[in-house]
Amino acid sequence: MIHGGIRVMFPNAAMDRVPVKYYQCWTVSRIKYPEVIPRTVQILLRLASDETSVVAKRALRASGRILRAALKWIASAAVVTTDMELAWTQLSALKVQIINMIDSDNDGIRTQAVKFLEGVILIQTYPDPDSPKKPDDFSLEDIPLTLKIARRRKLEEEANHVMDLLIKFHGSPHVSSVNLMTCMGSLALIAKMRPQFMSNVIQALQRLQHDLPPTLSDSQVTSVQKQLKLTLLGLMKHPASIEFASTIAKQLTQLGAKEQEIIKAYPKPEDVRRMKKRQQEIAATAAKRVKVEVIIDEAEATSVPAPKLPDLIELSESFIAERLSVEIATDLVMDSMAWVPDTMTTIFQREYQPTATTDINIQRQTIAKLLAIQIKQTKAKKNKRDKEEDAVMEDLIKNPTISVAEAKRERKREKDREKEKEAKASLEAHEKSLAKARNRTKALKLVEVTKPLPKEIKERMLLMAVNRILLSEKTAVFGGVATVRSKILTTLAATFNPYIKEAVLRYITDDMRNRLDLALGWLYEEYALLQGFQRRTTLCTKPQEAPHQAYNFLLCTLVSAIDLIQGKDRDALLSRLYLEAPLITEDAVEALKMVSSDETRGLAPLQLLKEMVVRRPTKQLVFLNVLLCHTGHENNTIREAAIQLVCQLYSRAELSKLIEEYAVLYLGFLRLHNPPEIVFGQDRGRPQIESLWSESTTRACLGLYLALLSEHQDLIHELARVYTSMGADVKRIVLRLVEGPVRSLGMGSPQLLALVENCPKGSETLVTRIIHILTEKSAPSAELVARVRELYQTRVSDVRFLIPVLNGLTKKEVIAALPKLIKLNPIVVKEVFNRLLGTHNNDSGVPHTSPITPAELLIALHSIDPSKAELKTVIKATSLCFAEKQAYTQETVAVVMQHLMEMTPLPTLLMRTVIQSLALYPRLSGFVMNILQRLILKQVWKQPKVWEGFVKCCERTQPQSFAVILQLPPAQLAEALRMANNLRAPLLAHVEAFAENQKAHIPQSIMDVIQGKVPCDMLDEFDIAPRGDYSNDQKPDTMEIDLSEPAPPGLD
């Protein structure tokens, strides 16, 4: 209606530009309202075929925008409506119409058609993943896979076909310079935005350089060559042209580009490295190629004759054309120069016709035709000459008396006589046939004039017919009979002889990406025969194999062919084959199992297994079992991915029970003395059977179970029950593996608290390990502390149970447990002190809370009853405390000494602690002197061990301690000098250095003792802390522990 109104209002063709511009703007504005697209496309169909070129060009320009808008509209819709189907049908007709317009007589229309085809290719192909995506970009990846009216595969095939047409138009000998440069720019843009076409575009540009259209003028040739050089320089900068860089550089040099320009256009080094890295990743993930072996029956194979090598006489025009190169032509010319006459012969002048075209292919065909004729003629003459010479020789042998010339003349006369007889015989036969025809006319019977063809010829003709059908793919698509062709091929492949199957199968496997539909059609045909849905045709031979064998062979062959494909399409094709195949055989399941166990294939096959479990109810258990097998794979990536997928399936009600039973079954294997054979095999990644449990085999049996703990916490009780029956080595591995899953439970888990409360006998170390993991980074909860305290008080007396929850106990409980705790392994004791002192989680950011301060801990150690712990055990514990300088600062140590000195009786290790504190912090010497003076007031000599330490401290702190020593009573001073003989001389020298008034304050009895006037016996039976003996490397005094059990927390 609009178009008709335009014609009425503006009958003049020159005035068409105004309304067409208006219509184009109106069309663009209508894109915001997609509901009018069907009407718009209908109008564009009429405008594109308008007689006025300006109208047609504007319509073509608007068609590209409408195509993009329509695809966006259809792709974004939740439900495809009838208006969308109508619009898509009209758009398809519009695309076909514009594709045909590329052969229009008008240059401008052809230019707009080329730009439209460029847009079709960019929209209907996948973009480069590395290229940045603009907000308004739209490509094949934006179309949903579930869209039925516009399938991705069909759109991509159409785009590839359009690309072939564009390249063909680019190489046309009659293309104009404007169309050529437009097409060149479109091809360059496509190559940059879709690198998968880079090789085709570069080859097209190479052909253009060597074979420019003959219709171009000199100035047009110069313009085209300049445009070609700029296009190649632009392509050379793209990273996808790295592998063609040398070829492009050579071509640019021929076009006159300078070396500096070529070097400047080379891709950047980082782009080269990125491209090489991507190629290496693709090569690393690619599977080894496996040759597809096609099994052919021996009887059929022997019946087909072996191909015969062509004889010289059978050399055809095509055979020579395929092998005729520039080098061979040059050699022929050089070798023939010796026989070329000095003047041109009349025969050559009369018969020679120069080639009018500059096309190399046409010239090659012409030369090949002439050579073939000459070779055949030369061969025929040679054979005739050889036969004549052989006949003359036979005559000479029979009659040696005649000469050679006579023999030749006689042979010639015999030939003439034979020719005369043949001529008479042919004339007589012709006269007889005419006479018989006049007498009666005989009816033609095919049975009489024909004879049955041999089996070999019939099979060869059948194979040739099938090959012609296979090669007619494009013709069938253009003719709209692609479905009929597929049905014919699948029927022939499913019902005819094996060599027909081989031909069709080879055709499919040559291009699995584009011929998978044909393969699936064949699969369904074989499935129909297998189920008896249809009968075999009468033309087919007797089946050589059972229907299920034919179907299984075809399916497994297709899987193997897809496995040979490289690139991202391989996984998509494999998924589609398994999901759309009507029946999955056992061999196909095994093939998928082997593919999914290949670590180089990535995680896509495992994801396919999960999809098969969900979408194949009849084979659900089979595929679930394969996926469960991979949860015990040797490779960590495959195992973790399979466990994650099984955990996702665990949420399905119909599968959760099966998965749980499988996990519990494999957990029970850990009770065995040796790992079961079921965890070994090529598909498990462990080809060799092992006799002892290792971390790998333990993970195979325990990994899935631990992963299910976060989904189903009740399973932790079964783990504790099985743990009691495990071997010591397996227990140690289990204690290491439970760390990750247990952290996900949390201390507030009701099942965990129930396990602590009802700990099975023999699983104490497991429960201790679990509690240790939960409390390693955070303080224990009140509920957990209460359960552990109750368990320790009522059932389990092992003090190691209290270690993880020490910070949750009261000070009284910690002090009461100290005598048992310090008897443990030194490493465990250090862990205990770390928890109490807050040095085990300084990096976690969790504030430390402890029931006892560092000073209280050290005081409690000094207060331990000797009957509960030996003195040397306490000494080791105090040494560990002093090693923590961060907790036991100078002030803390001073507080401890002050508190210990006020205790009655004095602690046995008081003076050892004083000496260690002084060694650690020398600035405490004044404070220590004060303590020594106060000890004199407390009559320290009444406690022999403390008195011994007092004397040792005085000995090590001289001369500061001389003032303290002089305060001792004479008897105690004499005892001290006996115990430390090396004190007498320095003390005497110190006193002698006093002034007279200072000496007057020293009692005479003290002076007598110092001067040795009172005899004293040297006796040194007790050394509480020998000089310099502060080493912690002493043999630990540990409690009796079962060596078959795993190491306690801190030793794992």
VEXBA-266805 format. One record per residue (C-alpha): residue in three letters; y, z, x. Coordinates in steps of 0.1 Angstrom, whole numbers, plus 5000, padded with zeros to 4 digits. Each point is the difference from the previous one (the first is absolute). Example, Ala and Ser with C-alpha at 12.3 -4.5 7.8 and 13.67 -1.06 7.14 Angstrom:
2
Ala495550785123;Ser503449935014;
***
This chain:
1052
Met500050005000;Ile502450095028;His499049705020;Gly500549774970;Gly503450164993;Ile501049935036;Arg499149644997;Val502049964968;Met503050185013;Phe500049825034;Pro498549664997;Asn501549905034;Ala497550065028;Ala502850105024;Met501050284976;Asp496550155002;Arg501050225028;Val502250234980;Pro497550104973;Val497150015025;Lys502050255021;Tyr500650204969;Tyr496449994991;Gln499050105036;Cys502350314998;Trp498750074965;Thr496449985014;Val500850255028;Ser501650244976;Arg497049984977;Ile497850145028;Lys501350344990;Tyr498549944966;Pro496449895008;Glu499149964963;Val501849665000;Ile498149875030;Pro497449804978;Arg502949824983;Thr501749945033;Val496949855017;Gln499549774970;Ile503649875005;Leu499649965037;Leu496949794995;Arg502149744982;Leu503050035023;Ala497849955032;Ser498949664987;Asp503549894990;Glu501149655010;Thr503250135016;Ser499350125035;Val502850274999;Val498350164969;Ala496649985016;Lys501250165033;Arg501750284982;Ala496950064980;Leu497850015031;Arg502450255016;Ala499850234970;Ser496249974997;Gly499550195033;Arg501950304986;Ile498349994967;Leu496649995018;Arg500850325019;Ala501550174969;Ala497049914978;Leu497550135026;Lys501950335003;Trp500250024962;Ile496249954996;Ala499150225029;Ser502150294988;Ala498649994964;Ala497450264990;Val498449764975;Val500149625002;Thr501449864968;Thr499649664984;Asp503649915011;Met499050075036;Glu496949784997;Leu502149724985;Ala502750045027;Trp497449995028;Thr498349694985;Gln503349824998;Leu500950115036;Ser496749865012;Ala500849674984;Leu503550015015;Lys498550065035;Val497749704996;Gln502949794989;Ile502250105029;Ile497249955025;Asn499749644987;Met503749965004;Ile499750025038;Asp499349634999;Ser503249924981;Asp502249715010;Asn503050235001;Asp500750185033;Gly501850294983;Ile497150064975;Arg497550005029;Thr502250255019;Gln500150244970;Ala496249954995;Val499450105036;Lys502150324996;Phe498150084968;Leu496749965018;Glu501350225028;Gly500750274974;Val496549964985;Ile498450065033;Leu502150315009;Ile499450154965;Gln496349934998;Thr498950125035;Tyr499750345017;Pro503050105022;Asp499850105036;Pro499550385001;Asp502350045031;Ser503049824985;Pro502650214981;Lys499949964963;Lys503249944980;Pro500650174967;Asp499849684980;Asp497049855018;Phe497049914979;Ser496649885013;Leu496449994992;Glu499450375009;Asp502450104971;Ile497649844974;Pro497550254986;Leu496449935007;Thr499350064963;Leu502249724988;Lys497749744984;Ile502449714993;Ala501249985036;Arg497250105024;Arg501050065036;Arg497249785014;Lys500949704978;Leu503750045008;Glu499350015037;Glu497749694998;Glu502849824982;Ala502550105027;Asn497649885028;His499749674981;Val503749974997;Met500450075037;Asp497649715008;Leu502149774977;Leu503250115018;Ile498549935034;Lys498749664988;Phe503449924987;His501550115033;Gly497849755019;Ser500649714975;Pro501049685018;His502649914973;Val501850334997;Ser503849995003;Ser501950195027;Val501650244975;Asn496650084983;Leu498450035035;Met502550265013;Thr499950194967;Cys496250015001;Met500150105037;Gly502350304991;Ser497850104972;Leu496950005022;Ala501850205027;Leu501150264974;Ile496450024986;Ala498650055035;Lys502450285008;Met499550194968;Arg496249924997;Pro498649995035;Gln496649904988;Phe501449644997;Met501550005035;Ser497349795016;Asn500149744972;Val503849975003;Ile500049965038;Gln497349734998;Ala502149824974;Leu503150015022;Gln497949875029;Arg498849714980;Leu503549934988;Gln501349985036;His497449745010;Asp500149804968;Leu503549984985;Pro500449804968;Pro500649635010;Thr502749974972;Leu502550235018;Ser502949855018;Asp501050105036;Ser502650254988;Gln497650154975;Val497350035027;Thr502550195022;Ser500950234971;Val496450074992;Gln499150075037;Lys503050235003;Gln498950184968;Leu496450015013;Lys501250175032;Leu502050264982;Thr497150074977;Leu497550045029;Leu502550245018;Gly500250214968;Leu496250014996;Met499650095037;Lys502050324995;His497550124973;Pro497350245013;Ala497349814981;Ser500649695022;Ile498950185032;Glu496749825003;Phe501849664996;Ala502850085024;Ser498849775028;Thr499549714975;Ile503450054985;Ala501650025034;Lys498449675010;Gln501249844968;Leu503550135005;Thr500149865035;Gln499149664987;Leu502950034975;Gly502550065027;Ala500350384998;Lys501250185031;Glu497850255018;Gln502650274994;Glu499949944962;Ile496250025000;Ile500050325020;Lys502650154977;Ala497949914970;Tyr496850165013;Pro498950304979;Lys501150345012;Pro497650205022;Glu499750284974;Asp499149744973;Val497449855023;Arg498550355007;Arg500050084963;Met498249684992;Lys497550055027;Lys499450364989;Arg499449884964;Gln497649745012;Gln498150265021;Glu499850234970;Ile498649714978;Ala497549915028;Ala499050375004;Thr499350044963;Ala498249674997;Ala496250024997;Lys497649805021;Arg499349664987;Val496649964986;Lys498549654995;Val498949924965;Glu496549895002;Val498849784972;Ile496350024993;Ile498649664992;Asp496449944990;Glu498049835028;Ala498449754978;Glu503449884987;Ala501550025035;Thr497349775015;Ser500349754971;Val503649925009;Pro500249755029;Ala501950105031;Pro503449835003;Lys499949695022;Leu502649945027;Pro502149694994;Asp499049705020;Leu502649775016;Ile499649744973;Glu500750274974;Leu503450105014;Ser502449984971;Glu503749984997;Ser500350374992;Phe497750115028;Ile502349825026;Ala503250124983;Glu498950365002;Arg499449985038;Leu502849765010;Ser502650195020;Val502949915021;Glu498050045032;Ile497249784988;Ala502449734989;Thr501750015033;Asp496749965019;Leu499049704978;Val503349835007;Met499850065037;Asp496449885002;Ser500849684980;Met502949895021;Ala497749815023;Trp498949774972;Val503549934985;Pro501049635006;Asp503349925016;Thr501149804968;Met499650094964;Thr497149804984;Thr500549804968;Ile497350204982;Phe501850335007;Gln503449854989;Arg498349884967;Glu498050314991;Tyr502050295014;Gln502150194974;Pro502250295014;Thr499950334981;Ala503150064979;Thr499750374997;Thr500850275027;Asp497550244985;Ile497550115028;Asn497250054975;Ile500349654986;Gln500149855035;Arg496950205010;Gln498149874969;Thr501049645008;Ile498950025037;Ala496850174989;Lys499249724976;Leu500549735026;Leu497950195026;Ala497250054975;Ile499949634992;Gln499949905036;Ile497350255009;Lys497849884971;Gln500549645009;Thr499250065037;Lys496950194991;Ala498849734976;Lys500649725027;Lys498150215026;Asn497050054977;Lys499849634992;Arg500349905036;Asp497350245010;Lys497649874973;Glu500549645012;Glu499450095036;Asp496850194991;Ala498749694981;Val500749775030;Met498250235023;Glu496950004977;Asp500049625001;Leu500249995038;Ile497150255002;Lys497949794977;Asn500849675017;Pro501150055036;Thr500349625007;Ile503249954979;Ser503550105012;Val502450254984;Ala502249724986;Glu497149834983;Ala498850344986;Lys503550064985;Arg500249654985;Glu496550044984;Arg501050344986;Lys503249854985;Arg498049724983;Glu497650264985;Lys503050194986;Asp501349684984;Arg496749924984;Glu499750364986;Lys503549974985;Glu499149684983;Lys496850154985;Glu502050314988;Ala502649774984;Lys497349794982;Ala498150324989;Ser503250154985;Leu500849684982;Glu496549984985;Ala500150364990;His503449954983;Glu498849704981;Lys496950194988;Ser502150304988;Leu502349764981;Ala497049834984;Lys498550344989;Ala503450124987;Arg500249694979;Asn496550044986;Arg500450364989;Thr502450295004;Lys498350325012;Ala501350334987;Leu501450245026;Lys497950325005;Leu501350275023;Val496550125006;Glu499049675015;Val503149945022;Thr500450365011;Lys497850245019;Pro500050385001;Leu502250155028;Pro498250215026;Lys500550374998;Glu502150025032;Ile502449744987;Lys500450174966;Glu500650345017;Arg502649845023;Met501849834971;Leu500050334981;Leu501550185030;Met502649735004;Ala500950044963;Val500450385004;Asn502149955031;Arg502349774981;Ile500450264973;Leu500750265026;Leu502749795016;Ser501849924967;Glu501550354996;Lys503749885000;Thr499249714977;Ala498350224975;Val503050255001;Phe502549724993;Gly497849854974;Gly499650334982;Val496250015003;Ala499750275027;Thr497950224976;Val497649724992;Arg499649925037;Ser499250375007;Lys497450014973;Ile498349685013;Leu499950145035;Thr498750354990;Thr497349844978;Leu498949765028;Ala500050285026;Ala498050244977;Thr497449754988;Phe499549735026;Asn498349975033;Pro500850235030;Tyr502049745019;Ile502449984970;Lys500450385001;Glu500649985038;Ala502749744995;Val501850194973;Leu499650335019;Arg501549855032;Tyr502949864980;Ile500750344985;Thr499750205032;Asp502449755019;Asp502950144979;Met499050324983;Arg503650094992;Asn500549704977;Arg496549954987;Leu498950344990;Asp500349904963;Leu497449735006;Ala497750255018;Leu500350244970;Gly499249724976;Trp496949925020;Leu499150385000;Tyr500250014962;Glu497949684997;Glu497350165021;Tyr500350324980;Ala499549804968;Leu496849855014;Leu498950345012;Gln500450164965;Gly498649704982;Phe503249924982;Gln499549635008;Arg497249785010;Arg499749785031;Thr500949634995;Thr497349744999;Leu501549825030;Cys499650295024;Thr496950055021;Lys497750294997;Pro501650325012;Gln499250085036;Glu500950374995;Ala500250264972;Pro503350024981;His500850355014;Gln499449885035;Ala502549714995;Tyr502650234986;Asn499550265027;Phe500249735028;Leu503249864986;Leu501750334996;Cys499150135035;Thr501049665015;Leu503550034984;Val500450355012;Ser499149895036;Ala502549704997;Ile502850234989;Asp499250245028;Leu500849715025;Ile503549964986;Gln502850155020;Gly503250144985;Lys501150204970;Asp498249774975;Arg496650115011;Asp500050344983;Ala501649854968;Leu497349734998;Leu497250255006;Ser501350234973;Arg500349724976;Leu496549875007;Tyr498450344994;Leu502150094970;Glu499649664982;Ala496349935009;Pro497850044969;Leu497350185020;Ile500050195033;Thr496649985017;Glu498550265024;Asp500649775029;Ala503649974990;Val500350374998;Glu498550045035;Ala502449735013;Leu503050194986;Lys498650325015;Met499949845035;Val503549854996;Ser501450344989;Ser498450175030;Asp501849775024;Glu503050195013;Thr501849675009;Arg500149904964;Gly502450294990;Leu499850194968;Ala500149714975;Pro496249984997;Leu499850374992;Gln502749964974;Leu497949724985;Leu497050234998;Lys502150254980;Glu501149724977;Met496449894995;Val499050354991;Val502750014973;Arg499749644987;Arg496249945003;Pro498450254977;Thr496549865004;Lys500150025038;Gln502250325000;Leu497450225017;Val499149745026;Phe503549955012;Leu500750384997;Asn497050065023;Val501449755025;Leu503450175000;Leu498350355003;Cys498149875030;His503249925018;Thr501250354995;Gly497750095029;His500949705022;Glu500450065038;Asn503449825000;Asn502750254991;Thr502249744982;Ile497249874978;Arg498850354993;Glu503450154990;Ala500949694979;Ala496650024982;Ile500450374993;Gln503549954986;Leu498749734977;Val497150214988;Cys502450294993;Gln502049764978;Leu496849914981;Tyr499250374997;Ser502750044974;Arg497949774977;Ala497850214977;Glu497049775001;Leu499950005038;Ser501050365010;Lys496650144995;Leu498349735020;Ile502450045029;Glu499750385000;Glu496249985001;Tyr500249765029;Ala502350235019;Val497850304993;Leu496949815011;Tyr501549905033;Leu501350355005;Gly496550134996;Phe498849785029;Leu501950245023;Arg497250264994;Leu497649775019;His499250055037;Asn500549635007;Pro502449754984;Pro498249794973;Glu499449635007;Ile502049904970;Val503350065019;Phe499049745027;Gly499949634998;Gln502149695008;Asp502050034968;Arg500850375008;Gly501349915035;Arg497250195017;Pro497249765010;Gln498250265021;Ile498250304984;Glu501050345015;Ser497850315001;Leu502850255002;Trp503050074978;Ser503349885013;Glu503550014986;Ser499649644988;Thr496950074980;Thr501450324987;Arg503149824988;Ala497849744983;Cys498450284979;Leu503150224995;Gly503049774998;Leu499849904964;Tyr499150364989;Leu503150145018;Ala502249734985;Leu498850104965;Leu501050365005;Ser503649944991;Glu498949834968;His497250254991;Gln500550345017;Asp496750134985;Leu498249815027;Ile501050255026;His497350244988;Glu497349745007;Leu501349955035;Ala499750385007;Arg496450004987;Val499049715021;Tyr501850145030;Thr497650295001;Ser497149775008;Met501749785026;Gly499250005037;Ala502450155025;Asp501349675013;Val500649864965;Lys501850324991;Arg502449965029;Ile500849644989;Val500550114964;Leu502450275010;Arg502149735017;Leu499949754972;Val501050234971;Glu503550055013;Gly501749714983;Pro498450044965;Val500350375000;Arg503849985006;Ser500349804968;Leu498450284980;Gly502650275007;Met499750375000;Gly500550024963;Ser496949804991;Pro497950204975;Gln496849855014;Leu500950105036;Leu500750364989;Ala496750004981;Leu498249885032;Val501650285020;Glu499050254974;Asn496449884997;Cys499449885035;Pro496349895004;Lys498250185028;Gly500049795031;Ser503249814992;Glu502450275013;Thr501249785029;Leu500849724976;Val502050224978;Thr501750155030;Arg500949655012;Ile501449904967;Ile502150314998;His501249955035;Ile501149644993;Leu501950104969;Thr501850285017;Glu500749825033;Lys503449874989;Ser501050244973;Ala499650374990;Pro496950094980;Ser500550054962;Ala499450344985;Glu497049884980;Leu498449865031;Val500650335019;Ala498550204972;Arg496949794998;Val499450015038;Arg500750385001;Glu497450064973;Leu497549775017;Tyr500550195033;Gln499750344985;Thr497049934978;Arg497849725014;Val501049865034;Ser500850245028;Asp501049735025;Val503650075010;Arg500649635006;Phe500449964963;Leu503250205002;Ile501749785027;Pro501449734977;Val501550264976;Leu501250255025;Asn503649944991;Gly499250084964;Leu498450345008;Thr501850335002;Lys500950165033;Lys497450274996;Glu497349744994;Val501049805031;Ile500050315022;Ala496650104986;Ala498649665009;Leu501549985035;Pro497050175018;Lys497649734986;Leu502549725005;Ile500650065037;Lys496249995006;Leu499949634991;Asn500249715023;Pro503350005020;Ile501149674984;Val499450144966;Val501950325009;Lys502949795012;Glu499949824966;Val500150334983;Phe503050115019;Asn501749664994;Arg499750054963;Leu501350365002;Leu502849925023;Gly501049674982;Thr499549765030;His497449784984;Asn502249804975;Asn503449995017;Asp500249624994;Ser499150004964;Gly503350144987;Val498350274980;Pro501650345004;His497650255016;Thr499150324982;Ser497850265017;Pro498950354989;Ile500550145035;Thr502749955026;Pro499349925036;Ala500950355011;Glu497850164973;Leu497149775011;Leu500250115036;Ile500350374990;Ala497049964978;Leu498049855029;His500850315021;Ser499050224971;Ile496549864996;Asp497250265002;Pro498049955032;Ser496850054979;Lys500849684979;Ala501049775029;Glu499550025038;Leu503050065022;Lys499749675018;Thr499949814966;Val503350174991;Ile501549925034;Lys499249634994;Ala501650014966;Thr503250165014;Ser500149735027;Leu499949734973;Cys503050174984;Phe502050015032;Ala499349635004;Glu502049934969;Lys503450045015;Gln501749854970;Ala498850294978;Tyr500150285027;Thr503550005013;Gln501550265022;Glu501350194971;Thr496749994982;Val498150135030;Ala502550285005;Val499550114964;Val496350005005;Met500250215031;Gln502450244984;His497650044970;Leu496950045022;Met501650275021;Glu500850214969;Met496350004989;Thr497950315006;Pro497749985018;Leu501349715021;Pro498149674996;Thr497649935028;Leu501549655006;Leu503650135000;Met500749975037;Arg498249665002;Thr502349874973;Val503050155019;Ile498949835032;Gln499549664982;Ser503350034983;Leu501850075032;Ala498249705017;Leu501049784970;Tyr503650134997;Pro501350155034;Arg503350104983;Leu498150274982;Ser499750215033;Gly502750244989;Phe498450054966;Val496650055017;Met501550275023;Asn501250174969;Ile496549994985;Leu498550145032;Gln502450295000;Arg499250084964;Leu496349985008;Ile500550285026;Leu501450214972;Lys496949934979;Gln497850115030;Val498449665004;Trp497550135026;Lys498050174973;Gln498749664989;Pro498249875032;Lys500049634991;Val503650004990;Trp500950205031;Glu498249745021;Gly502149734984;Phe503250215005;Val499350025038;Lys499349635002;Cys503249924982;Cys502050235024;Glu498349835029;Arg501049654987;Thr503650094991;Gln501050175033;Pro502650085011;Gln501550034965;Ser497150234991;Phe500850255029;Ala502550194978;Val497250044974;Ile497450115025;Leu502250275014;Gln500150154965;Leu496250075000;Pro498850355006;Pro498650065035;Ala496449994990;Gln500349684980;Leu502149855028;Ala497350085025;Glu497449844976;Ala502249694996;Leu500349965038;Arg496350035004;Met499449734973;Ala502749775016;Asn499950075038;Asn502649725007;Leu502750194980;Arg500350295025;Ala501749825029;Pro502649814978;Leu500750324980;Leu500550205032;Ala502349745014;His501950004967;Val500450385001;Glu501050005037;Ala502849764992;Phe501550264976;Ala503150195009;Glu499750375008;Asn501550104967;Gln497449774982;Lys497150145020;Ala501150354989;His499149914964;Ile496449925009;Pro497750304999;Gln498350095032;Ser496649984984;Ile500749644991;Met501149935036;Asp496950155013;Val497849784979;Ile502049695010;Gln499850105037;Gly496350054997;Lys499950365008;Val497750064970;Pro496749825007;Cys498849774973;Asp496849794996;Met500449634992;Leu498149924968;Asp500349684980;Glu497349964975;Phe501849824972;Asp502249705001;Ile501349914966;Ala501849695011;Pro499449875036;Arg503049835017;Gly500449654989;Asp497050004976;Tyr501549854969;Ser497549714995;Asn498749934965;Asp497049805013;Gln497450264993;Lys496749964983;Pro500550054963;Asp498350284982;Thr499049844968;Met498050124970;Glu496549884994;Ile500249664983;Asp497349764990;Leu500249725025;Ser498649754975;Glu503050044977;Pro503149795006;Ala502950145019;Pro502450224981;Pro503549884990;Gly502049925031;Leu497049875020;Asp499349684979;
***
